[in-house]
């Protein structure tokens, strides 16, 4: 279930979408993964801090070119960068 939910999050919060823009802006106010979980829960996503951290670790391990394409200037990418830093 978590994997499917993370795929839905990635699809909905990547690129030029309303959720992407709102998430990219909100990430600056997050202090922990729990903040991200709460933000996403309020928008109908059932993910845990562990789900998010696992996704960030997977993104971190991806080849550099693939990473850049996957996380460049969108809400999902901003979220993954935040999680890798914290």
C-alpha positions as CSV (number, residue, x, y, z in Angstrom):
1,X,0.0,0.0,0.0
2,X,2.7,2.5,0.9
3,X,4.5,1.9,-2.4
4,X,1.4,2.7,-4.4
5,X,0.7,5.7,-2.2
6,X,4.3,7.0,-2.8
7,X,3.9,6.5,-6.5
8,X,0.6,8.5,-6.4
9,X,2.4,11.2,-4.5
10,X,5.3,11.3,-6.9
11,X,2.9,11.5,-9.9
12,X,0.7,14.2,-8.3
13,X,3.5,16.3,-6.9
14,X,6.0,16.3,-9.8
15,X,6.2,18.7,-12.6
16,X,3.7,21.5,-13.1
17,X,0.8,20.6,-10.9
18,X,-1.1,22.5,-8.2
19,X,0.1,20.1,-5.5
20,X,3.7,20.4,-6.8
21,X,3.6,24.2,-6.4
22,X,2.0,24.1,-2.9
23,X,4.3,21.4,-1.7
24,X,7.4,23.1,-3.0
25,X,6.4,26.3,-1.1
26,X,5.4,24.4,2.1
27,X,8.7,22.4,2.4
28,X,10.5,25.6,3.6
29,X,8.4,25.5,6.7
30,X,8.9,21.9,7.6
31,X,11.2,21.1,10.5
32,X,10.9,17.3,10.3
33,X,9.5,14.4,8.3
34,X,6.5,14.5,10.7
35,X,5.6,18.0,9.3
36,X,5.6,16.5,5.8
37,X,3.5,13.6,6.8
38,X,0.9,16.0,8.3
39,X,0.9,18.2,5.3
40,X,0.4,15.2,3.0
41,X,-2.3,13.7,5.2
42,X,-4.3,16.9,5.0
43,X,-4.3,16.4,1.3
44,X,-5.4,12.8,1.4
45,X,-2.1,10.9,1.2
46,X,-1.5,8.0,3.7
47,X,2.2,7.9,4.0
48,X,4.5,7.6,7.0
49,X,7.8,9.3,7.8
50,X,9.5,6.0,7.1
51,X,7.8,5.8,3.6
52,X,9.1,9.3,2.9
53,X,12.6,8.6,4.2
54,X,12.8,5.4,2.2
55,X,11.8,7.2,-1.0
56,X,14.4,9.9,-0.3
57,X,17.1,7.3,0.2
58,X,16.1,5.6,-3.0
59,X,16.3,8.9,-4.8
60,X,19.7,9.6,-3.3
61,X,21.0,6.3,-4.6
62,X,19.7,6.9,-8.2
63,X,22.3,7.9,-10.9
64,X,22.9,11.6,-10.9
65,X,21.3,12.3,-14.3
66,X,18.2,10.3,-13.3
67,X,18.1,12.2,-10.0
68,X,18.3,15.6,-11.7
69,X,15.4,14.7,-14.0
70,X,13.3,13.3,-11.3
71,X,13.6,16.1,-8.7
72,X,14.3,19.3,-10.6
73,X,12.1,22.2,-9.4
74,X,9.0,20.5,-8.3
75,X,7.3,19.8,-5.0
76,X,8.2,16.1,-4.9
77,X,11.9,17.0,-5.6
78,X,11.9,19.7,-3.0
79,X,10.5,17.2,-0.5
80,X,13.1,14.6,-1.3
81,X,15.9,17.1,-1.0
82,X,14.5,18.2,2.4
83,X,14.3,14.6,3.7
84,X,17.9,13.9,2.6
85,X,19.2,16.9,4.4
86,X,17.3,16.1,7.7
